[in-house]
Amino acid sequence: MNDTNAPYLTYKLDLIKTISIKAGNAYYKKAFGLGVRELRVLRLVHDHPGITAKDLGNMLVLDKTLLSKNIAFLEDRGLITRSPNANDNRQQFLALTEVGMRVWREGEEIGRGLEREMFADLSSEDWNQLHTLLDRVLVSLDKWQESHRK
């Protein structure tokens, strides 16, 4: 499986992530004054209306402090709202506002367009295969993490 002469997979993934985030930040900051990280929070709140901050943090693999800052920033901008859990006052449910929905929608257009441009050399088949392989990598990594939590 591992070719000792090939670059580390984690290096390649980090390089792709870094280049992609820099590109995305430039577009998103110009359009909305948001970075990729804040937009990811917005996207997940859209995809999981009523999600709690704890569940959101687990999905994003972010520490509580950074996540709290992101949520407060988005709330201050009028993009998300928090509502208390009637059964547990310590929990708050997150949802997009109307403005948040508009930013999410426009962010999706920008993000999908950026992906089409940045990865234009991949065929649809390559693109789908890459996603399938990355999903398998994530499953493998989850299993590895679970086995090392003990």
C-alpha positions in Angstrom: 0.0 0.0 0.0 2.6 2.6 1.0 5.3 3.4 -1.6 8.2 4.7 0.5 9.3 7.0 -2.3 5.9 8.7 -2.7 5.1 11.8 -0.8 3.0 11.3 2.3 -0.8 11.3 1.6 -1.2 13.7 4.6 1.2 16.2 2.9 -0.8 16.1 -0.3 -4.1 16.5 1.5 -2.7 19.4 3.5 -1.4 21.1 0.4 -4.8 20.8 -1.3 -6.5 22.0 1.8 -4.2 25.0 2.2 -4.4 26.1 -1.5 -8.2 25.6 -1.6 -8.8 27.5 1.7 -6.7 30.5 0.6 -8.6 30.7 -2.7 -11.9 30.3 -1.0 -11.1 32.9 1.7 -10.3 35.5 -1.0 -13.7 35.0 -2.7 -15.8 34.6 0.5 -14.2 37.5 2.3 -14.8 39.8 -0.7 -18.4 38.6 -1.1 -19.5 38.3 2.5 -16.7 39.3 4.9 -16.5 35.6 5.9 -13.8 33.0 5.7 -14.0 29.4 4.8 -14.2 28.4 8.5 -17.2 30.6 9.2 -18.9 29.5 5.9 -18.4 25.8 6.9 -20.3 26.6 10.2 -23.0 28.2 8.2 -23.2 25.3 5.8 -23.5 22.7 8.6 -26.2 24.8 10.4 -28.1 24.9 7.1 -27.7 21.1 6.6 -28.7 20.3 10.2 -31.2 22.9 11.4 -31.4 22.9 15.2 -28.0 21.4 15.6 -26.3 22.1 18.9 -22.9 23.7 19.3 -21.5 20.5 20.7 -22.6 18.4 17.7 -21.4 21.1 15.4 -18.0 21.1 17.0 -17.8 17.3 16.7 -18.6 17.5 13.0 -16.1 20.2 12.3 -13.4 18.8 14.7 -13.1 22.3 16.3 -12.3 23.1 19.9 -15.0 24.8 22.0 -13.3 28.2 22.1 -12.8 28.5 18.4 -16.3 27.2 17.6 -17.8 29.6 20.2 -16.0 32.5 18.5 -17.3 31.4 15.1 -20.9 31.1 16.3 -20.8 34.5 18.1 -19.4 36.1 14.9 -22.1 34.7 12.7 -24.8 35.6 15.3 -23.4 39.2 15.5 -23.6 39.4 11.7 -27.3 38.3 11.9 -26.6 35.0 10.0 -27.6 32.5 12.7 -29.8 32.4 15.7 -29.6 30.5 18.9 -32.7 29.1 20.8 -32.6 27.4 24.1 -33.4 23.7 24.5 -36.6 23.6 26.6 -35.3 20.4 28.3 -31.8 21.5 28.9 -30.9 25.2 29.3 -27.2 24.5 28.8 -27.9 23.5 25.2 -28.8 25.9 22.4 -30.2 25.0 19.0 -28.7 26.8 16.0 -30.5 27.9 12.8 -30.0 30.2 9.9 -31.7 33.5 9.6 -33.2 34.8 6.3 -29.9 36.7 5.7 -28.0 33.5 6.7 -30.0 31.6 4.1 -29.1 34.1 1.4 -25.4 34.1 2.3 -25.5 30.2 2.4 -27.1 30.1 -1.1 -24.6 32.6 -2.6 -21.8 30.9 -0.9 -22.8 27.6 -2.4 -22.7 29.1 -5.9 -19.3 30.6 -5.3 -17.9 27.4 -3.7 -19.3 25.0 -6.4 -17.9 27.4 -9.1 -14.5 27.5 -7.4 -14.4 23.7 -7.2 -15.3 23.4 -10.9 -12.5 25.8 -11.8 -9.8 24.5 -9.5 -10.4 20.8 -10.4 -11.4 21.3 -14.1 -8.8 18.8 -15.2 -10.7 16.0 -13.5 -13.4 14.2 -15.5 -16.8 13.5 -13.8 -15.7 9.9 -13.4 -12.4 11.0 -11.7 -14.3 13.5 -9.5 -16.8 10.8 -8.4 -14.0 8.3 -7.8 -12.0 10.8 -5.8 -15.0 11.4 -3.5 -15.6 7.7 -3.1 -11.9 7.2 -2.2 -11.9 10.1 0.2 -15.1 8.7 1.9 -13.3 5.4 2.4 -10.2 7.3 3.8 -12.5 9.0 6.3 -14.0 5.7 7.4 -10.6 4.2 7.8 -9.4 7.2 9.8 -12.5 7.1 12.0 -11.8 3.4 12.7 -8.1 4.2 13.5 -9.2 7.0 15.9 -11.6 4.7 17.6 -9.0 2.0 18.1 -6.6 4.6 19.6 -9.0 6.1 22.1 -8.6 3.4 24.6 
